[in-house]
């Protein structure tokens, strides 16, 4: 047999290999089409969400991994299927059935969880990292106990103390930017920020909780996520004008005798608050919220089975033209009317019983940073490349978002 293979020559062997590979691809494609047809028939007759479960065992895992390795990122996997199947579709990733929904009605049903049909679900590696009894992965009962024990850390008094401490750290950090002009990579600032961290140890109800309060790191990352929502350098530069710089300078004039900002000062930043909200709407930090179905139910008119994973597509809701007028336009004034948004249409901090505990703290930190940055520096974008970094859990600009900052002279 070996002599026969040698006799046909290397070119024939290559031809056989190509033909064999082509035949294999053809068979796989035909098998995939057949499975899609069978799946479509099954979905239609059993009233379950449309979509493809892909190949046996592996499902659509390969397509999902390919999306991660693309310039568009892993969310493109969800976006393409939403366009193909509609507001509710199913798929199979890593051996599990996932259903994605993108309407405010479905978000309310799942996140409010009034009938107890859903529970929190994270990727296995994340769950193992933070622990099953962590706030993120705790059971509903244990989650309530944890929130009750931590709520005082996020009270108005605690945030008031935090604002002054965080403002001191911001002023100290910005004072180090003495070079004019200074080039910075916003996505790398978190490394510098981690040097400006503080720790808090608290013993409560028998628990020793070690809080690494990386205020600078958290806020720089949040601000970078906000800046990522802007598609061009011109839009980024407009932020320092459109944010209502007059509002910030007016506040600076009122507080110039004070060493640091207070929580009351932040209430005089209504337009900046809308900028923060609009930025978080356009640059959703968490693209979807995963939940595990604990009993059979119905969503969007489809039957959802126990054991399936259901995901609320927050990014799609935030960019839904039926929810927000001109959703791709950066327009903080859309929030002038507090009742302009439908319930469960703004999910930057989640909703329902598991709404982020630090929502007010996060907003305060972003406002403090925004005020100090706008009243201290002007900036210009040096690289307008909008392509994203590969293999990033959360979308990041490949360029690192480099900007050139110049200190504003004679601020009073």
N, C-alpha and C positions, 0 to 999 in steps of 0.2 A: 504493500500500500504506500509506503514511504517513497519507494522508487517511482511509483506512478505519479505521485504529487511532484516529485522533483522533475519528472519528465515533461510535465505540462508547462513548466516555466513560471517565473514570478509574476508575469503580467496576467497570465490566466488565473493564477491564484487571487490576484487583486480583483479581477473581474468577478470571480465567484464570490468573493467576500462582499463586494458591492451589491451584487444581485441578491445574495442572501440577506444582507442588511435591508435592502429595499423591500424584499418580500416580508421581512419581519415587521417593518414599519407599516406596510400595507395591511397586514393581518391585524395589527394593533389598532389601526385607525378604523378598520371595518368592525372590529369587536367593540370599539368605543361608540361608534354610531349605533350599533345594535343595542348596546346597553342604554344609550340615551333614549332610543325609541321605546324600549321596554319601560324605562324609568318614567318617561312622559305618559305612557299609557297607564302605568300604576298610579302616578300622581293624579291624573284626571279622574280615574275611577274611584280612588280612595280619598279624594279631596284633601290631599296634603300639598304643601307648597311646591311650586315648580322648581326646577333646577336639575343639576346633574350630580350624581353620587360618584361619577368617574369610574375608574377601574376597580375590580375587586381588591379588597384589603388596603390599597394605597389611596383610593378615591381620587381627589384632585390635589393631593399634596404636592405633586411635582409642579403643577401650574402655580400653586401658592408660593413655593420656594423660588420659582422662576421670576415671579413678580417681585419678591424681596430683592433679588439680584439685579433687577432692572433699574433704570434711571427714575422711573415713576414711583417706585416703592411698593410695599405689600398691599397698601390700600387699593391700588389699581385692580387687584384681583376682585375685590368686593364691588368696586365701581362698575367694572365691565359686566358683571353678572346682574347688577341692579338694573342697568340699561337693557339687558337682554330679557330678564324675567319680571321686572317690576318691583314694587315696594316690599315684597316678601318672597324670598327664595331660599332654597336649601342647597347645601354642598356637603362634601365629606373631606375633612382635613385630619391627618394623623389618626385615622381610624375612627373618628367620631363624627356624627351628623351635626352640622351647624345650620341654624336658620338665622338669616339676617332680615331685620325689619327696619323701615326708615320713615315711619309716620309718627306724628305726635300722639295719636290715639294709642298706638301699640306701645310707645314709650311710657305712657301713663299707666296702662294695664300692667306692664312688667315691673316698672320701677316702684310704683305705689304698692304693688303686691298685696292688695287687700285680702285676697283669698288664700294667700300663702302657697301659691303654686310654683314659685321660683325661689332659688337661693343663689348666693354669690358663687361665681366660678372663675378661677384664674388658671392660667397656664400652669401645668404641674411643676415646672422648674421654679416659677415665682412663688407658688404656694409652699414648696419645700424650703425656699430661701427665707421667707418671712415667718413661716410656721403656721400650723393650722389654727392656733389660738390667737393669732394676730388680729388686729382690727380689720385688716383687709379680708381675711379668710374665715373669720369667726362665724359660728352658727348664729342664727337670728337672736336666740336668747342670750348667748354670751356676748354678742355684739352690743346689745342694749346695756348690759352691765358695764362693758368697757367704755361706751360713750358716756354713761352717767358718771363714771369715775374721772373722766378726762375733760368734761365740759367746762369746769372752772378755769382750765388752762386757756380757754378761748373766750373768756368773758370780756366785757368791755374794759374792766380794770386791767386785766392781763394784757389786752391789746394796746391799751393806753401806755403801759410801761414799755411794751415792745416797740412802739412807734418811736419813742425817744431814743431807745438803745439802738435801734436799726438806723435811724437818721444819723446818729453819731458815727456809726460804722460807714455809712454812705459818704458822709462829708470827709471822713478820714481817707477813704479810698480814692475819692475824686481829687482830693488835694495832692495825691501822688502823681497825677497826670500833669506834669509840669512842662513837658516838651510841647512846643507849638510849631507846626501841627504834629499831632501824635496819631500814629496808625494803630488800630486795634482790631483784633479778630473777636467779634462778639461771642462766637461759639466757644472760644477758648477762655473767656473771662472767668468761667466757673472754677478753673484751676487756680487762678489768682485769688478768687473769692474764698476758696476753701481755707486759705491762710487766715481769714478774718472770722473764724468761727468761735463760738463759745459753748460751754457745756452747762447743763442743768441736771442735777440729780434730785429725784423726788421719790420719797417713800410714801405710798398711799395704799391702804387696805392690804398691807403685807407684801406689796409688789415693789421691787426696786426698778425704777424706770430711768434709764440713762438716755437723756435727750441731747443729741448733738445738734445744737441750734445753728446750722450753717445758713444764717440769714442771707448773707451775701450770695452764696452759691445758689440758693433757691430762687432768689429774686432775679439775679442775672439770667438764669436759665428761663425763667418765666418771661422776662422782657425779650430775650432772644426769640422765644416762641412767638411772641407778639409781632416782632419785626419780620419774622419769616412769612407772615401772612401777606406782606406787601410784595407784589410781583416785580416791581421795577425800582431802580435806584431813585427815580424821580418821586415815586410815591413815598419812599422811605424818608426822603428829605422834606417832603411836604408835611410829614408827621410833626416836625418841630414847629411848623407854622399852624397846621390845622388843629393841633392839640389845644389851641387856645392859649398861645404863649402870653397873651395879655392877662389871662386869668392867673397864670403862674407868676408873672412879674408883679401883678397886683398883690398876690399873696406874699411874695417875697418882700414887697415894700412894707406890708403890715407886720411881718415877723422878723425883720432884720435885726431888731434889738434882742430877739430871743436866740439862744444858742441852737435850739433844735425844735423841730415841729412837734405839735401835740395832736392827739386824736381829733380834737375840735377843729384844728386847722384843716384837716382833710375834708371836713364837711363843706369847706369853701372851694372845693374842686369838683363841681358838678360835671363840667364838660370833660375833664380828665377821667372821671369815673366812667363816662360813656365811651371814651377812647379805649379804656381797659376792657370794657365789656365787648365792644365791637371787635377788638383785636383777638380776644379769646374766642369769639364766635367764628372768626375767619380762620384762625389757626388752632383748631381743636387739639389739645395736648393728647387726649385719649380719643382715638378714632371711633371706638365702639365700646359698649359696656356689656360684658358677658354675664349670662345667668344660666343656671342649670334648671331644667324643668323637672319638678319633683312629682307631678301628676299630670295625666292627660288633660289637655285644655284646647282652646280654640283662639287663634289670633288671625286677624285680617280675613276671617271666614275660612281659614284652613285648620285642619286638625294637627296639633302638635303633640308628639308622643313623649311620655315620661322617659327621662334619660338623655333626651336631646339637649343640645346647647342652643340657646337663643341669644342673639346679639343685637342690641339697639345701636343702629348706625348713627351716632351723634353727628359725625361730619356731614352726612347727607341731609340731616334735619336742619343743621345750621346753614346749609347752602341751598335749601329748598325754595324755589321762586314762589311757591304757593304760601310759604310761611313768611319769607322776607322779600320785600321788593328790591330788585336788583341785588341779589345776594352776593355777587362777586365784587361789588363796589364797596370800598371802605368808606362808610358813612356813619360816624358816631351819632349824628343827629337823629337817626332812626329811633333812638331810645329816648327822645324828648318826651314822648307819651309813655308813661310807665305801663299802660295797658295795651301797648302796640303789639305785643307778642302773645301768641297762643300759649296756653299752659303746656309745659314740657317741651317747649321749643328752644330753650337755652339750657344746654346740658354740660357746660364747661366744668361744673363742680358736682355733676350728678343731680339726682332728685330723689325724693322719697326718704325712707328711713335711713338710707346710707349716704345721704348728702354729705359732702366733705365737711368735716368738723372745722377745718381751718379756713373756710371760705372768706370770712371777714378779715382774718389775719392776712391772707394772701392778697386780698384787694388793697389793704392798708400798706403792705410792703411795696406793692407795685406803684401805688400813688406816691409814696415817699421817694422812691427811686426816680420816677418820672419827673417829679417836681425838681429835684436836685440836678438831674441831668439837663433839663430844659433851661434852667436858670443859670447854669454854669458853663455849658458847652454848646457849640454848634457842630454839626457833622455832615459829612458827605460820603456817599457810598463809593467805594473804590472798585468793586467787582460786582456787576449786576447779574452774574450767572445764577440762574434759578434752578439748576439741576440739583437733585437731592443725593445725599450720600447713600451708598449701598449698605445693606445689612444693618440698618439702624432701626431699632424698635420704634422710635419716634422719628418723624421726618426731620432731617437736618440738611441745611444747605452744604453742598460739597465745598464751596469756597470758604465756609466759616463765617460768612457775612462780614468782610473787612470794611471798616469805616475809618474815615479820617476826622478826628475831632480837634476843634480849635476853641480855646478858652475864651469866653465872652469877657471883655474888659469892662471894668468899672461898674459892676453890678451893685446896685444899692437896694 
